[in-house]
Amino acid sequence: MISPNAIHLDYPATCAEEAIRQSGDALRDAGACSEQYTQAMLDSFHQFGPYFVIAPGLAMPHARPENGAIAPQISLVQLREPVAFGHAENDPVKLVLGLSATNSDQHIQLIQKIVTLLGDEDNLQTLMNSHDTQQIYDLMIGEE
């Protein structure tokens, strides 16, 4: 679901595009996607808006599998300061969970794991506020 090098804490993004790019770069660094996939995530944001800002402070950008997904993976980018993505209800965003999946079944499995993890408010607060990469990694793999 996630590798330690796909967790980036205290990232100093100043706009939504920087936050999305960092989440895609973290997926790429973990071997889960190509640079094309990161660009497709940005293109999707520009074309469709912040539809992936799914809860207050939480965004889950992704792209279609054919845009360069290599393996199922989640990246976690915790922003130093919340950033506006343009969502009327859920801005500003503090936590960006990038998703890479090579098919719809993997996509659904990743979403289910995230929903289970975030179903506990304490988990969400830990992901948004912890400065301990190991703590976040342990929390996320505990849901696998």
N, C-alpha and C positions, 0 to 999 in steps of 0.2 A: 504494500500500500504506500509506504513512504520510506525513503532512505535518509540517513542523517544529513547528507549533503544537499538534500532538497528542502531543508529547513533554514530559513534566513530570518533572523530576528533583528529588530530595531532598524529596519531598512528606511533610509531617508527619502522616500518618494515625495515628490512635490505635486504630482498629478496622477490621474488614473492610468494614463498610458505607461508611465514609469513603473507603477505597481504591477500592471498586467505583464509588461515585458519581463520584470524580475521573476514573476511566477513562472513564466514560460522558460526563461533562462535556467531556473532551478530544475524544471522538468528535463530540459536538455542536458544539464550537467549530470543528472542522474541516469542518463541514457534512455529516457522515455520518449523523446521526440526530437525532431529536427528543428532547425532555425525557422524553416517554413511554417511549422506548427505555431510557433510564437507569433509570427507575423499574421497568421490566420486568426489567432485569438484577438489581436489588435484590430484587424479588419472587421471581425464580427462585432466588436464593440463600436466601431465607427459606423457600421451599417445598421445595427439593430439597437444600439444604446445599451444602457446598464441592466438588461434583463436578468443578468446573472448575479445581481446584488440581491441575495435571496432573504436576508434577514438584517436587522439593524447591525451595522458595522461589519457585515460579512459578504464577501464576493467570491464567486466560484467561476472564474473564466475558463473557457475550454474552446476547442475547435473540433471540426469533424475529423474522424479517424483518417480519412484519405488525405488530409492536409499535413501529414508527417508524423502521426502517432506511431510509436515503435513498441511501447509496452504500457501496461496499466500502471499508473503512478499518480500520487498526489504530491504537490509541492505546497509548502506553507511559508508565506511571507507575512510577517508581522511588521506593520508600519510603525515607524517612530512616532509620527503624528497622523491622525486620521485624515483621509483625503476624500474630497467630493468626487463621486463618479457620475453625478447627475440623476440619481434616483430620488424621487419625490419623498419616499417614506423611510428608506433605509440608509441614507447618507448620514454622516460620512463613514467611510470604510476604514477599519483598523486591521482586519485580517483578510488575506487573500489566499484562497485555496485553489491552486491551479490543478486542472484535471487532464490527464491523458489516458485515452483508452482506444484500443484498436478495433473495437466493435461495440454494438449497443449493449450486449450482455455485460461486458466489463464496465461500461459506463454506469449501468444500473447498479452493479455490485459496489462500485466506488461510492456512488451516491448513498446507497443503503448504509455503508460503513460510516460515512460522514454524518448522516442523520442519527444513527445510533450514538455516535460519539457526542454530537452536539445536543442530544436529547437531555443531557445532564448540564444544567447551567454552570456548575462548577468547572466542568471540562471546558466550556466555551470561555469562561473567564481566565482559566489557566492558559489556553491557547492565545488569547488576546494580550495577556499581561506578563507571562513568565519570561524571564531572561535566561532561562536554563534550557539549552537545546536538548540535553539528555532527558530532562523531565518531559518535554513536549514529545520527543520521539517515543519514550516509554509509554506515554498516555495514548498515542496514536497506534502503536503496534499492539497495545493491550486490547484494542477493539478488533483485531484480526482473528 
